[in-house]
Amino acid sequence: MRFTCALKTMAIGFALTASGVAYAQGGGGGNGEDLKKAETAARAQENAKSLEGSTAPKLPPATVPVEPENVWDLDLSSGGRVRIQLRPDIAPNHVERIKTLTRQGFYNGLKFHRVIPGFMAQGGDPKGDGTGGSQLPDLKAEFNPMPHLRGTVSMARAQSEDSANSQFFILFLPRMQLDKKYTVFGRVIEGMQYVDAIAQGEPPANPTVILQASIESDGKPPVTAPIAPAAPAAPEALPSGPLTPPAQ
């Protein structure tokens, strides 16, 4: 019987050594405890190896390198430029929509029409009442694991999950209950104080305006005052007398 137990102990010890787990050897009653610890460590190591080959989806990185092509600059009438890092790795279609509308000048002059203290500031509606959008089709949802934290920028939508278009919101404080229900596409990396200063209200009495939206790689300088619309070209003076077709 003792010989059989000894063989079992030797077999376990050999298996643990072969798996790369070191364990303490000692005399007396402590040897059994050390052996249990070694067995537990061996199982943990095997579990870790099996998880490495798992097909379970991996979470996206919390941060990625800042690249000018993926930085959305909002020059606000509340005082300065807000830099938002866009995340095409988690919401490629939403980021492309933001870039397209920005380069069209769509967001210039739009108001933050719904600003709730301790919650969020919403903008991007040309109507200014929460019912408007761009002429482009609505987007299919790109819900992702990124949490709704302070400074998170997410896409507003109607009841349908696939109804996001141009409106967005920036969170003042975390709201985890929005996770995987709205598409996160970026986060403020600079200028959050100007977000905090956005005029409050639904709608605000004197709403904060996006003076200029731009993609940082386009190199547009900050704007601190509303952009005046270009003056229409003066009409050409018409010649006196009857108009006649040119000679052939």
TIZAVEX-595367 format. One line per field, with one value per residue: residue in three letters; x, y, z of N, C-alpha, C in turn. Coordinates in steps of 0.1 Angstrom, whole numbers. Each point is the difference from the previous one (the first is absolute). Layout:
BEGIN
type: (ala, ...)
n.c1: (X, ...)
n.c2: (Y, ...)
n.c3: (Z, ...)
ca.c1: (X, ...)
ca.c2: (Y, ...)
ca.c3: (Z, ...)
c.c1: (X, ...)
c.c2: (Y, ...)
c.c3: (Z, ...)
END
This chain:
BEGIN
type: (met, arg, phe, thr, cys, ala, leu, lys, thr, met, ala, ile, gly, phe, ala, leu, thr, ala, ser, gly, val, ala, tyr, ala, gln, gly, gly, gly, gly, gly, asn, gly, glu, asp, leu, lys, lys, ala, glu, thr, ala, ala, arg, ala, gln, glu, asn, ala, lys, ser, leu, glu, gly, ser, thr, ala, pro, lys, leu, pro, pro, ala, thr, val, pro, val, glu, pro, glu, asn, val, trp, asp, leu, asp, leu, ser, ser, gly, gly, arg, val, arg, ile, gln, leu, arg, pro, asp, ile, ala, pro, asn, his, val, glu, arg, ile, lys, thr, leu, thr, arg, gln, gly, phe, tyr, asn, gly, leu, lys, phe, his, arg, val, ile, pro, gly, phe, met, ala, gln, gly, gly, asp, pro, lys, gly, asp, gly, thr, gly, gly, ser, gln, leu, pro, asp, leu, lys, ala, glu, phe, asn, pro, met, pro, his, leu, arg, gly, thr, val, ser, met, ala, arg, ala, gln, ser, glu, asp, ser, ala, asn, ser, gln, phe, phe, ile, leu, phe, leu, pro, arg, met, gln, leu, asp, lys, lys, tyr, thr, val, phe, gly, arg, val, ile, glu, gly, met, gln, tyr, val, asp, ala, ile, ala, gln, gly, glu, pro, pro, ala, asn, pro, thr, val, ile, leu, gln, ala, ser, ile, glu, ser, asp, gly, lys, pro, pro, val, thr, ala, pro, ile, ala, pro, ala, ala, pro, ala, ala, pro, glu, ala, leu, pro, ser, gly, pro, leu, thr, pro, pro, ala, gln)
n.c1: (8, 10, 4, -13, -1, 11, -5, -12, 6, 8, -11, -7, 10, 1, -14, 1, 10, -7, -10, 12, -7, 6, 3, -3, 12, -7, 5, -5, -9, 10, 5, -10, 2, 13, -3, -9, 9, 9, -9, -4, 13, 2, -11, 4, 12, -6, -7, 11, 7, -11, 0, 13, -5, -6, -12, -1, -9, 11, 1, -6, 11, 2, 13, 1, 11, 3, -8, 6, 1, 2, 2, -11, 2, -5, -1, -1, -12, 1, 9, -1, 11, -9, 10, -5, 4, 0, -9, 6, 8, -9, 0, 5, -12, -1, 12, -2, -12, 7, 9, -9, -8, 11, 5, -13, 5, -5, 10, 6, -1, 0, -12, 4, -10, 7, 0, 3, -1, 13, -4, -5, 8, -12, 6, 2, -10, -1, -10, 9, -8, 11, -7, 11, 5, 9, 4, 10, 0, -10, 7, 6, -6, 10, -9, 7, 10, 4, 4, -12, 11, 5, -5, -8, 2, -13, -6, -8, -12, -9, -13, 1, 6, -6, -2, 12, 2, -3, -10, 7, 6, 4, 5, -7, -8, 6, -5, 3, -12, 8, 9, 5, -5, 11, 3, 10, 4, 1, 11, -5, 11, -6, -1, 0, 9, 2, 1, 7, 5, -4, -7, -6, -8, -13, 3, 13, -1, 12, -3, 8, 9, -1, 10, 7, -3, 10, 7, 7, 0, -12, 5, -13, 3, 1, -13, 0, -4, -13, 0, 4, -12, 5, 4, -13, 3, 5, -13, 2, 6, -13, 3, 2, -13, -6, -2, 11, -3, 11, 8, -5)
n.c2: (-12, 1, -12, -4, 5, -6, -10, 1, 1, -10, -6, 4, -3, -11, -1, 4, -7, -9, 5, -1, -6, 9, -10, 3, -5, -7, -2, -10, 6, 8, -12, -5, 10, -1, -13, 4, 9, -9, -9, 9, 2, -14, -1, 10, -6, -11, 5, 6, -12, -6, 10, -2, -13, 6, -3, 2, 9, 7, 6, 11, 5, 3, 0, 9, -1, 13, -1, 11, -11, -4, 13, 1, 11, 4, 11, 1, 6, -11, 2, -11, -6, -9, -8, -6, -10, -2, -10, 1, -4, 8, 11, -8, -4, 0, -5, -8, -2, -1, -7, -7, 0, -3, -7, -2, 2, -12, -2, 7, 7, -13, -1, 1, -8, -10, 8, -12, 9, -4, 2, 8, 3, 3, -3, 7, 8, 0, -7, -5, -10, -6, 6, 7, 0, -8, 3, -5, -13, -5, -1, -11, -4, 6, -6, 5, -7, 11, 3, 4, 6, 7, 8, -11, -2, 0, -8, 10, -4, -4, -4, 1, -11, -1, 10, -2, 13, 11, -3, 6, -7, 9, -10, 5, -11, -10, -7, -10, 5, 9, -7, -2, 13, 7, 5, -4, 12, 5, 8, 9, 5, 10, 9, -10, 10, 0, -13, 1, 9, -11, 9, -1, -10, -1, 9, 3, 10, -2, -8, -10, 6, -9, 8, -11, -9, -7, -6, -4, -10, 7, 1, 0, 13, 1, -1, 13, 2, 2, -10, 12, -1, -7, 13, 1, -6, 12, 3, -6, 11, 2, -3, 13, 2, -4, -12, -2, -11, -7, 6, -7)
n.c3: (0, 9, -6, 0, 13, 3, -7, 7, 11, -3, -3, 11, 8, -7, 1, 13, 2, -7, 8, 6, 9, 6, 9, 13, 4, 8, 11, 6, 8, -2, -3, 7, 9, 0, 1, 9, 5, -1, 4, 9, 2, -1, 7, 8, -1, 2, 10, 5, -1, 6, 9, -1, -1, 9, -5, 13, -3, -5, 12, -5, -4, 13, -4, -10, -9, 4, -11, -6, -8, 13, -1, 7, -6, 12, -7, 13, 0, 6, -10, -7, -3, -4, 5, -10, 7, -14, 1, -12, 10, 6, -8, -9, -1, 13, 1, -10, 6, 12, -6, -6, 10, 7, -9, 1, 12, 1, 8, -9, 12, 2, 6, 12, -5, 5, 12, 5, 11, 1, -13, -9, -10, -6, -12, -11, 4, -13, 5, 8, -3, -5, -10, -1, -12, -5, -13, 7, -5, 8, 11, -4, 11, 7, 8, 10, 5, -7, 12, 5, -1, 9, -9, 3, -13, 0, -9, -2, 4, -8, 0, -13, 1, -11, 9, 3, 0, 7, 8, 9, 10, 10, 7, 9, 2, 6, -10, 9, 4, -6, 7, -12, 3, 1, -12, 8, -4, 13, 3, 8, -7, -3, 10, 9, 4, -13, 2, 12, -8, -7, -5, 12, -2, -1, -9, -1, 9, 3, -10, 4, -8, -10, 3, 3, -9, 3, -9, 11, -7, -1, 12, 3, 1, 13, 1, 3, -13, -1, -9, -5, -5, -10, -3, -4, -11, -3, -4, -11, -3, -3, -13, -3, -2, -11, 6, -6, -7, 4, -7, -10)
ca.c1: (-8, 9, 7, -9, -2, 13, 0, -9, 7, 10, -6, -5, 12, 6, -9, 1, 14, 0, -8, 7, -4, 9, -7, 10, 1, 3, -4, -10, -14, -1, 2, -13, -6, 8, -3, -13, 2, 7, -10, -8, 8, 1, -13, -1, 8, -6, -12, 5, 4, -12, -7, 7, -4, -15, -5, -8, 4, 9, -4, 9, 9, -6, 5, 8, 8, -7, 4, -8, -11, -11, -4, -11, 2, -12, 2, -13, -2, 2, 13, 12, 0, -1, 6, -7, 7, -10, 4, -5, 2, -12, -12, 5, -10, -4, 12, 0, -11, 4, 10, -7, -8, 9, 7, -10, -3, -14, -1, 4, -11, -10, -1, -3, -14, -5, 12, -6, 11, 3, -3, 6, -3, -3, 0, 1, -13, -2, -13, 1, -10, 1, -7, 7, 11, 6, -7, 5, -9, 3, 11, -2, 7, 13, 2, 13, 2, 5, -10, -4, 7, 1, 7, -3, -8, -9, -9, -14, -8, -14, -3, 6, 14, 7, -5, 10, 3, 10, 0, 9, 0, 12, -4, 7, 3, -2, -13, 2, -12, -1, 9, -5, -13, 4, 13, 11, 9, 12, 0, 8, 13, 4, -10, -13, -6, -10, -12, -7, -5, -11, -12, -9, -14, -6, 13, 5, -4, 11, 7, 14, 0, 12, 5, 7, 4, 10, 8, 13, 10, -3, 8, -7, 3, -12, -8, -5, -12, -7, 5, -10, -2, 6, -8, -3, 8, -7, -4, 7, -8, -5, 2, -12, -6, -5, 9, 0, 9, 13, 1, 4)
ca.c2: (12, 11, 1, 6, 14, 7, 1, 11, 13, 2, 2, 14, 9, 0, 8, 14, 4, 0, 11, 13, 5, -3, -1, -2, -13, 0, -12, 1, 2, 11, -4, -2, 13, 5, -8, 5, 13, -2, -5, 12, 9, -6, 1, 14, 2, -7, 8, 12, -4, -3, 13, 7, -4, 2, 8, 10, 13, 7, 14, 10, 7, 12, 11, -2, 11, 11, 4, 11, -4, -5, 9, 9, 13, 8, 14, 4, 14, 0, 5, -5, -12, -13, -10, -13, -11, -9, -14, -8, -14, -6, 5, 5, 7, 12, 9, 4, 9, 13, 6, 5, 12, 11, 6, 7, 12, -3, 3, 14, 8, -8, 3, -11, 3, -7, -1, -4, 0, -13, -10, 1, 11, -6, 9, -6, 0, 12, 6, 5, -5, -15, -8, 2, -8, 4, -6, -13, -10, -4, -10, -13, 0, -7, -1, -6, -1, 12, 6, 14, 7, 15, 3, -9, 6, -11, 4, 1, -8, -1, -13, -11, -1, 4, 13, 10, 7, 11, 5, -6, 6, -1, -2, 7, -10, -14, -5, -14, -6, 3, -9, -10, 4, 11, -3, 8, 2, 9, 5, 13, -1, 14, 10, -3, 11, 7, -8, 3, 14, 1, 6, -10, 2, -9, 5, 11, 13, 5, -13, 0, -3, -5, 10, -7, -14, -4, -12, 6, -2, 10, 12, 13, 6, 2, 12, 5, 8, -6, 2, 8, -6, 7, 9, -4, 8, 11, -3, 8, 11, -3, 11, 8, -3, -14, -11, -7, -11, 3, -2, -13)
ca.c3: (0, 0, -13, -9, 3, -4, -15, -4, 4, -10, -13, 0, -1, -14, -9, 3, -5, -15, -4, 2, 13, 11, 13, 11, 5, 15, 8, 10, -5, -9, -14, -7, -3, -11, -12, -4, -6, -13, -9, -3, -9, -12, -6, -4, -11, -11, -4, -7, -14, -8, -3, -11, -13, 0, -11, 6, -6, 9, 2, -7, 9, 6, -7, -12, -3, -6, -13, -5, -9, 8, 11, -4, 7, 1, 6, 6, 5, 15, 4, -6, -9, 6, -9, 3, -7, -6, 0, -11, 3, 6, -6, -13, -8, 7, -1, -14, -1, 6, -8, -12, 3, 4, -12, -7, 8, 6, 15, 3, 3, 7, 15, 10, 3, 12, 9, 13, 10, 6, -9, -13, -9, -13, -11, -13, -6, -7, 4, 13, 10, 2, -10, -13, -4, -13, -11, -1, 7, 14, 2, 8, 13, 2, 14, 4, 14, 7, 10, -1, 11, -1, -12, -11, -11, -5, -10, 4, -10, 3, 6, -8, 2, -13, -4, 2, -13, 1, 14, 9, 14, 7, 14, 11, 11, -5, -1, -5, -5, -14, -7, -10, -5, -9, -6, 4, -11, 3, 14, 2, 5, 4, -1, 7, 7, -9, 0, 12, -1, -9, 6, 3, -3, -10, -4, 8, -4, -9, -2, -5, -14, -6, -10, -11, 2, -10, 2, 3, -11, -10, 4, 2, 12, 8, -2, 13, -2, -11, -14, -8, -13, -11, -7, -14, -10, -6, -14, -10, -5, -13, -10, -3, -13, -1, 0, -13, 0, -7, -15, -3)
c.c1: (9, 7, -9, -2, 13, 1, -9, 6, 11, -6, -5, 12, 6, -8, 1, 14, 0, -8, 7, -3, 10, -7, 10, -1, 4, -5, -12, -14, -1, 1, -14, -6, 8, -5, -14, 1, 6, -11, -9, 6, 0, -14, -2, 8, -6, -13, 4, 3, -12, -7, 8, -4, -16, -4, -9, 5, 8, -5, 10, 9, -7, 5, 8, 8, -8, 6, -9, -11, -12, -2, -10, 1, -14, 4, -13, -1, 1, 15, 12, -2, -1, 5, -6, 8, -11, 5, -5, 2, -12, -13, 4, -10, -4, 11, 0, -11, 4, 10, -6, -8, 8, 6, -10, -4, -14, -1, 2, -13, -11, 1, 0, -14, -5, 12, -6, 12, 2, -2, 8, -4, -2, -1, 0, -13, -2, -13, 1, -10, 0, -6, 7, 12, 6, -8, 5, -8, 5, 10, -5, 8, 13, 2, 13, 2, 5, -10, -2, 6, 0, 8, -2, -9, -7, -10, -14, -8, -15, -2, 7, 15, 8, -5, 10, 3, 11, 1, 9, -2, 13, -4, 8, 4, -3, -15, 1, -12, -2, 9, -7, -14, 2, 14, 10, 10, 12, -1, 9, 13, 6, -11, -13, -6, -9, -13, -8, -7, -11, -13, -11, -15, -5, -12, 6, -5, 10, 9, 15, 0, 14, 5, 6, 3, 10, 7, 14, 10, -2, 7, -8, 3, -12, -8, -6, -12, -8, 6, -11, -2, 6, -9, -3, 8, -9, -4, 8, -9, -5, 2, -13, -5, -5, 10, -2, 10, 13, 0, 6, 12)
c.c2: (12, 2, 6, 15, 7, 1, 11, 14, 3, 4, 15, 10, 0, 8, 15, 5, 1, 12, 14, 6, -4, -1, -3, -14, 1, -12, 3, 3, 11, -4, -1, 14, 6, -6, 5, 13, -2, -5, 11, 9, -6, 1, 14, 3, -7, 8, 13, -3, -2, 12, 8, -4, 1, 8, 12, 14, 8, 15, 9, 7, 13, 13, -5, 12, 11, 4, 11, -3, -4, 9, 10, 13, 7, 13, 5, 14, 0, 2, -6, -13, -13, -10, -14, -11, -9, -14, -8, -15, -6, 5, 7, 8, 13, 11, 6, 11, 14, 7, 6, 12, 12, 6, 6, 13, -1, 5, 15, 8, -7, 2, -14, 3, -7, -3, -2, -1, -14, -11, 2, 13, -6, 11, -7, 0, 14, 7, 6, -4, -15, -9, 0, -9, 5, -7, -14, -10, -3, -11, -12, 1, -7, 0, -8, 0, 12, 6, 15, 7, 15, 3, -9, 7, -11, 6, 0, -8, 1, -14, -12, 0, 5, 13, 11, 7, 10, 5, -8, 6, -3, -1, 9, -9, -14, -4, -14, -6, 2, -10, -10, 3, 12, -2, 10, 1, 8, 4, 13, -3, 14, 10, -3, 11, 8, -8, 3, 13, 2, 4, -11, 3, -9, 8, 11, 13, 7, -11, 3, -5, -7, 10, -6, -15, -3, -13, 6, -1, 10, 13, 13, 6, 2, 13, 4, 9, -6, 4, 7, -7, 9, 9, -4, 9, 10, -4, 8, 11, -4, 12, 7, -3, -14, -10, -7, -12, 3, -3, -14, 0)
c.c3: (0, -13, -11, 1, -5, -15, -5, 2, -11, -14, -1, 0, -13, -9, 2, -5, -15, -5, 3, 13, 11, 13, 10, 4, 15, 7, 9, -7, -10, -14, -7, -4, -12, -13, -6, -6, -14, -10, -4, -10, -14, -8, -5, -13, -13, -5, -8, -15, -9, -3, -11, -14, -1, -12, 5, -5, 11, 0, -8, 11, 5, -7, -12, -2, -6, -13, -5, -9, 8, 12, -6, 9, -1, 6, 5, 4, 15, 4, -7, -8, 9, -10, 4, -9, -5, 0, -11, 2, 6, -6, -14, -8, 7, -1, -14, -2, 6, -9, -13, 3, 5, -12, -9, 7, 6, 14, 3, 2, 7, 15, 8, 5, 12, 9, 14, 10, 6, -9, -13, -8, -14, -11, -13, -7, -8, 3, 14, 10, 2, -10, -14, -2, -13, -11, -3, 7, 14, 0, 7, 12, 0, 15, 3, 15, 7, 9, -2, 13, -2, -13, -12, -10, -7, -9, 6, -10, 5, 7, -7, 3, -12, -5, 3, -13, 2, 15, 9, 14, 6, 15, 10, 11, -6, 0, -6, -6, -15, -8, -9, -4, -9, -5, 5, -12, 3, 15, 0, 6, 4, -2, 7, 8, -9, -2, 12, 0, -10, 7, 2, -3, -11, -7, 9, -5, -10, -3, -5, -14, -4, -10, -12, 4, -10, 4, 1, -11, -11, 4, 1, 13, 9, -3, 13, -1, -12, -13, -8, -13, -11, -7, -14, -10, -6, -14, -10, -6, -14, -9, -2, -14, -1, -1, -14, 1, -6, -14, -2, -9)
END
